[in-house]
Amino acid sequence: MTKIHSLLILAFFALNAYSQTNQVTIQLPTNQRGIVHVKYHLGAKSERDELFVFPKVVPGMYEQDDFGQLVINMVVHYKDGTVKKIERKDKNAFEIPSHEKVRYLTYDVRHTLIEGKQKGMKYIFDPGGTFFDPEAYFLLNFHAIVGHFQSGKDEGFSVMIEKPEKMDGMGSLEKHSLTSKVDSVFAKSYYQLADCPMLYADYGEQDTLSFQLDNMKIDIAVYSETELLNAHSTEEVIKKSVLNAAQTPLLKNHLPNHYSFLFCFTKRNAFMQGALEHNTSSVYSMGIDTSFFEENLKDFISHEFLHILTPLNLHSELIDNFEFYNPEEFSKHLWLYEGITEYLAVKNNLNAGLIDTLGFFNQLNWKKRAATKYYKKLSMTDVSSNILSRKSQKYYSNFYDKGALTAFQLDYLISRESQGKKGLNDLLADLIEKYGQERPFEDESIIEEITGLYPETESCFQNQINGKEEVPLDTILNDLGVEFTKSKDSLFYERWNYGFRKVRYYTKEKVFEVENSIAKEKYGYKKLKILSVDGKKSEDLSVMVFFSERDGEAMLVEIQDGNDTKEITIIPEKRSGYYHPRMLKTPQNDTTKTKILNKVLEF
């Protein structure tokens, strides 16, 4: 640390010396992977509890992750010069003795990537986790790095990030570069800090871009391990999706000043791909398979960006005052936060020209099949309020399926009752006007309030949201005059089947386990543990490699056979024939049905 560096740090801390601001320094190493060092100066608050805690759960993930399990080497430095190592009280808490005499804390944090055998560690969803590698990138989700005293969630956090000189950080918090190796950000509370991730990387010229949309600045930052993808690869889809959403009456007056899209494209993300929303940013962890990226990016972008509506501008008091360390009560309304958001994302893609009307209804039908086939009949509000239970965790994905279908049902009911003059957007607009970002609704009474404003929605809440019944999608489509027909003309198809099914990836062993009908018939293997395909290791592959056409080429697969390895050849089976393309028929002459349907399709 140079003298200039030291003076800047002192000046930075001096700005908040007499406030209740916690001053945190995070040291990103230049030559060590998987760990960062943290120094934590307490704010000026004199009365403070003894528990220094980390989140058990964070909003948006709704699972028990125990981020405190990543913290090691907790040391307390007292004002009299005494230093004491502290043992944890539980997975997420450290009891600090004589806390009123503490000068600062130091500790180390491991990243959330599980490498090798780490006893007791559980997988944490990558976009909500951390990754520390000076040769690649640093993903900083601050809830996995910075703790707080239990009584200190509402205090400010001044964070200094000491970084490799070649790297730059992107995120929605306003960043100040104190030197070429030191950045600073400020969060007005722990809630805001946990809600504003940052991505540090050695960005090339094409890896970042910014543009202005009315009063909102949009940043895109991309780390790509193979450099096949960059910020410009995402630009067209993001602009179409965001521009359409931002111009709608529902959203245009509720946009943040700054929004960041943060992308990590790596080989290790090949199988577990996903995204996580925040109020002013979203994080995307994806593999390097460009075909998967091109096909699915629009769905990720629309969904995560539309979380600006809910929970940012519409949420209950249980979200507004979220208890990170030991939440005992959860909101009943994941049908709103995830289900309605998912449905609006599909509508947004339709109105942005990213899918057509047939594609819109195809997605609803796919969701119906998933909701019917894979999930038991459960009450969505019950599942939501008990989200950490094993049963609820298994059901969670259904908020994207049945939850989206109930949103469509609400949209239809409101449009039908108003003869096409109102829809779901009007309901949301009414609620956001009353509540908005700063005023949470009451978790227990919001459904009653909605049915008071829109009585026609009561059956949906009673039967499908509070109740366990399936969404009557076929009945609704029939009432809207929507029909699926087959073209009179037939088309010839030819495709190759490689026989793969039930694909699973094991992170620790770095192998795919699959069933394969061709290998079973030819070699007698019921299951294959695949180490590589055509010379590429499994850890570098996307799951899509097993389902791509490949123009009928034979596939050379290295498998684990007991204690040995063996190479086998999968020769695909050719399938061909004729099919009649699916077509959509909508009402043409029925003016009332047309008005209702048009309102449902409008965003």
N, C-alpha and C positions, 0 to 999 in steps of 0.2 A: 504494500500500500504506500503510495507516494505521499509527500507532504500536502500537495494540492488536493489529492484525493481525500485525505483526512479532513482538511479544512472544509471541503464541500459537504462531507457527511455531517460534520458538526453544525454547519450552517443549516443544512436540511432539517436536522433534528431540533435545532434551536427555534425554528418556526413554530413548532408545536409544543414547546417545552412547558408551557403553562396551561395546556388544554388537557382534555381527557382523551387525547389521541395516543393510541398504541403505536410504537415505532418498531418496525420489523425490518430486518435485513436478511435477504435470501441470497446465498452465495451459490451461483451455478458454476460447477467446477470446469476447468479447462482440460483436465486430463483423467477424469474418473467418471465412470458410467454408473448410473443407477442410484445416486444418492446426492442430496443437497444439504447444506448446513444452514441453520436458521438461528438468528439472534433476535430476541424479543424483549424490547424495553417497555415496561408497563406505563400506562397513562397516569395522569396526575391524580386520579381518583383515590381518596384516602381510605375509604371503607370498601373492602373487597372480600369476596368469599375465597376459600382456600382451593377450590377445584379449578384446575386448568384443563379444558376439555377440547375434544375434537369431535366432528360429526359421526354419529351412528348412521344417520340417514340424511340425504340431501334432497331438496325438491327436484322433481323431474325424473329421478331414478326410482324412488319408491321401493327400495329394497334395503336390507340391512347390510351395509358395506364396512362399518367399523374402521373408518379411516385412521383412527388412533393406533391401529395395529402396525402402521407403517413407521411410527415414531420410535426412535431409539436414542440412547445416550442423553437423556434429559438431565440437565445440570442447572442448579439454581446458584446464582451469584448474588450474595448479600451486600448491603451497603458498607458493612464493616470489613469487607474483603474475604469473608468466609465463602467457600465453595462446597456445595453438597450435591451428590448424585441422587436423583429421585427415582424411586420405583413407581410403577403405575398402580393406581387403585383398581382399575378395570381396563378393558381393552381401549377405552377412549378417554380416560381421565387420569390425571396426576394430582395427588394431594400435595400442596405446597406448604410446608411448615413455616411459621413466622412470616406469613405472606406480606405483612405490612412493612417488613424490613428488606424486601427483595429489591435489588437493583435491576437485574435482567435475568432472562433464561436463555440457555442455548440447548439446541438439540439437532439431531440429524433426522432426515426423512428419506425413506426408500421410495422409489417409484412403484407404481401399482402393477407393473408388468411382473408376472410370476416367472422367475427363471430358476430352473433346477428344482430341488426339493426344499420347499419352504413350509415347514410344518405349521399347520393351523391357518395358513393364508388361503383366502378365497379369491376367486376371479372377480375383478371389478370391471364393469363396463368401460371400455377404453375411452370413449369421449368424455366420461366423467372422472377419469383417472389422471395419472401423471406419467410422463416419460422423460428421463433425464439422460441425454447422451450428447456430449460436446462435439462428436463427429457426425451427428445427425440433427436432432432438434430437442428442444425442451417444451413439453406441454405442461403449463402451469394451471391446474385447477386449484385455486388457493384454498378451497375447503379441505384439500388433501395435504396441505403444507402448513397452513397457519391455524393455530388454535386460538382460544379466547378464554378468559375467566368467565364463569357462568353468568355473572352479573354484567358482563361487558359487551354483549352483542350489539348494543346501541351506540357504543363508542366508535370514534373514527380510527382508521388504520392508515398510517403513512408507511408505505412499503418501498424499500430500496432493493433493487435487483442488481447484484454484481454479476456480470456476464462475460463470456468470451468476447473479445473485441470485434471479431468478424460477424457476430450475430446481432440481429435486430429483433425487437419484440413488437407483436401486433395484438391488438385487443381493443375493447370499447372504452376502457378507462383512459382518461387523458394522461399521456406519458410525457415525462420531462427527462431529457438526456443530460445528466449532470456532467458526465465525461463520456469518452468513447467506450468505457467499461462499466458505467453505472447509470441505471435508469431509476426513476422514481414515479410512483403512482399513489393516488390517494382515494380511499373509499370512505364514505360518510358513516358506514356501519359494517358489521360483520356480514349482514345480509347482502349488502352490495358487493363486498369483496368476494364472497362465495359465488356470486352471480356473474362475475366478470373474469373469465379465464384469459390467459395470454399464451401466444405461441411464439417461441424464439427459434430462429433458424438463420442460416447463412443464405439469405434470399438472393436469387439472381434477378436480373432485370425483368423477367417475365413472371416472376413468382408472386408479385403483389400488384394490386391496382386499386384505385379509388375512383368513385364518381359520386356526383351530387344528385339527389332526387328531392326536389323542393327544398325543404329545410333539413333533410336527413342526409348525412354523409355515410356512404357505403364503402367499407374496406373489404377486400378479399386477400387472404394470405394462404399460400400453398407451400407445404413441404412435400416433395415427391422424391422417393428414394431412387427411382430410375430416371427422373427428369422427363418422363413421357408426358406428364400432365403438369400444367401450370395454371396460374390465375386466369389466363385468357381462355383456357379450356372450359372454365366454368362460367365465363362472362355472359354468353348469350342466354343460357338458361336462367341465370340469376336475374339478369335485366328483365327478361320477359315475365318471369314469375313475380318479382318484386314490384315492377312497374304496374302490372295489372292489379295486384293486391293494394298497392299504395293509392291508387286512383279511385278505389271504391268508397262510397259515402261512409261505409262502416269503419274504414281504417284510416282515411286520409287525415283526420284531425287527431289521431292518437299515435302518430309515429314518433319514435325516439329521435333525438338529435344525431345519434351515431349508432351504426349497426355494423358488426364485424362477422364475416364468414371465415372460419379457420379450418383448413383442410390438412389432414395428414394421410398421405398415400404411401403405404409401406407394404412390404412382403408379409410381415407378421400379421397384418390386418386382413389377410386373404380370406379367412373363413368367417371371422366375427366382425361384421361391418355394421356401422350404425352411426347415429348422430344424437346429440343432446342439445336441447334448447336452453337458452337463457333469455332474460328480458331484452338485452341489447346485443346479443351475439349468439352464435351456434357453433358447435365443434363437430367435425366430421372425421371419423376414422374409417378409412377404406383401403382395400387392396389396390394392386396396380393393374388390375384387369380393366382395360379401357372399355370393353363391351358392357360390363356390368355398370360401370360408371355412367356411360352414355344413356343406358336404358333406365336407370333408376334415380339419377341425380334430381330430376324435376320433382319427384315425390318427396325426397328428403328436404329439398330447399323450401318448397311450399309449406310443408308441415311445420318445420322448425321456425320459419319466419312468422307464420300466422299465430304462433304462441304469443306474439305481441298483444293479440286480442285477449287471450286468456291463457295463463293466469296474470299477465302483466296488468291489464286494465279491468279484469273481472275475476275476483278470487274471494275466498272466504277468510275469516279471521284466523283459521288454522294454517293457512298459507302465509298470510300477512305477518303473523308472529310465530314463524316456524321454529320449533324447538329442535335444533340440530343434534344435541348431545343425547337426549333420551326422550324422544317423542312418545307420548302415551295416547294421543288422539290424532286421528287422521281425517281429512276431509272426505265426505261421502261422494264427492262430485268429480271423480275421474272421467265419468261419462261426458262431462263438460270440458275439462282441461285437455283430455286426449281424444275422446270420441268426436266431439264437435270440431275440434281443430283438424282431425284427420279428414272429416267430411268436407270441410271448407277448403282443405288443400286440394282435394280432387276437383271441386267446383272451380277453384282458382286456375288449375291447370287447363280445365275446359275453356274458361273464358280468356285465358292467355294464349289459346291456340296450340297448347302443348299436347293435348289429346282431343279427340272428336267426341261427339255425343254418344256414339256406340261404345267408345272406350270408357266413357263415364259410367254407363249402365253395366258394362262388362265388369268394371271394378266393384260395383255394388253386388253383382251376382257372385263374384269371387269371395267377397266378404261374407255373403250369406252362407256359402258352402263351408268356409272356414269356421264361422260362428256355430254352425249346426253340427259339423263333423267333429271338431276337435275340442269343444268345450262343453262341460256339463252345464245344465240349466241352473244358474245362480243369479241372485239379485246383484246388479252392478253397484248399487249404493252400499250393500252389505260387504261386498268384496273390497270396495274402495276404503271403507272405514276400518277394515281389518287387513290392510294390504300387506302387512309383514307375515301373515300366516302362510303356511306351506300351501294350503289350498288356494289362497288368493294369488300367490306368486305364480302358480301354474296357470291361473286364469288371466293374468295381467294383459297378455297380448290381445285378448278379446275386446279390450277397450278400443282397439284400432279396427276391429271388425264389427261386433255388435254395437259398440259405441258409435261408430260412424253411421251404421244403419238406423239407429234411433234418432240421430241428428237429421237424417234424410226423412224419417217418419214425421218428426216435428215440423220440418220444413213443409212437407206435403200437407199436414193437418192445418197449419196456419194459412197456407196459400189457398187450400180448398175452402176454408171458412170465409176468407176475405175475397173469394172469387178472383184470385190472382193479383190482389192489390198489396198484400203483405206476405212476408216469408220469415224464415229463421233469422235473417239479417236484421229485420225490424225488431224482433225480440231481443237480440243481442245489443242492438243500438239503444233500446230503452233501458236495459240493465246497466250498460256502460255509462249512459248519461246520468243515471242516479248514483252509481257507485264510483266507477273509475279507478284509477291507479292508487289513490290515497285513501279510499273508503271501502273496506271489505264488507261483504254481505255476511249475514248470519248463516252458518252452515246448516243449522237445523230447519230454517224457515224458508230458504230460497225457493224450493220446489213449490211450496204453498203460494209464495208470492208470484211465481211464474204462472201457475194455473189460475190465479186470480186475474192476472192481466190477459191471459190467453186461455180461457176455459176449454177450448177445443183440444188442448194438449194433455188434459188430465188422464185420458185413457192410456196414452203412451207412458206417462210417469207411473201410473198405477200398475200397468201390465208388463211393460218391457224394461223400465229403469229401476223402479223399486221392486217390481215383480220379476218373474223368471221366464216369462213367455218369449217366444221367438218373434222377431219383427216380421209382420205379414207382407213381405216384399212383393210377392206375386200379386196379392190383392191390390196393393197400392199401384203397381205398374199397370194392372188391368184398368183400375179406375182412372188413371192418367191417360189411358189409351195408348200405352207403349207396348208394342209387340215385337217379338224377335222372329224373323222369317229366314228362310234359306233362299239364296239366289237360284233362279232357274238354270243359270249357266254353271257348269262345273269347271273346276280347275285341277290340273294335274299336280300331284306333289310327289316328291322323292326325298327321303331322309334316311339317315343312318342311325341305327340304334346300337349303342355300346353296352347296354344291359345293366347300367349302374342304378342303384336305388339305396335308400337309407344311408346317406353319407353323413359321417360324423368325423370331426377333427379333434385329436387329443393334443393339447398344447404342450404338455410336458414331454410326451414321447415324440412329438412332431410327426405324427402319422395320421393318415386318413383311414378310417375303418368303413368299409362299404360291403354291400351285398352286390353280387354280379351274376346274372343268369348265365351268361356265356362262359365265364370261368368255372361256374359250378358244373355245367354240362361237360365242358372239355377237360377240366383238371380235377374236379371233385371238391373244390373249395366252397364251403358255405359262406364264409366271410373272408375278405381280404384286408390285410393291414399293409397299406401302400406307403412305401418309403420315397418313391420317385415315379415320375411319369415322363417318358422320353428323355431321361437324363436330368430332369429338373426336380430338385428336392421338394417334398410335400410342403415344407414350410414356406416355399416360394410360390406356391400355386394357389389359385382361387378355386373354390368349389365348382365354378363354372366349367373347368377343364373336363369334368366328367359328363357334361351335358351339351358340349359344343358339337357342331356337325363335323368339322375336320375333313369334310369331303371324302369320307369313307376310308381314310388312312388307318392302317393298323396302329394300335397303341402299345408301346413297350412299357410294361409296368414292373417295377421292382417291388417285391413283397417280402414281408417277414414270414418265414416258414419255420416255426419253432425257434430254435436258437440260430438258425441260418437265414440267409437271404437268397432269393431266387428271382429270376426274371421270367415273366410269362408274357405272351402276346395276346392282346384282345383284338380279334378281328370282327368288325361290326357287321350286323345284319342289315341288309338293304330292305327298306319298306317303301312301297310306292302305291299310288292309286289315285282316285279322283274324289274331290269333295266339293260341296256346295257352300260357298262363303256365307257366313252369318250376316244378316242385314237387319236394320232397325226401321220399324214403321211407327210413326207418330201421328197424332190426329191432325187432319188437314182442314176439315170443314166445321168441326165442333168448336165454335169460338170460345166457349167457357173452358173446355178442357185445354185448349191451346193456351189460354191466358194463365191457367193454373200451372201447366207444365213449364211455360216460359219463365214464370216467377221462380219456380224451383230450380231451374237451370241457371238463373241469373246470379251473379256474385256482386 
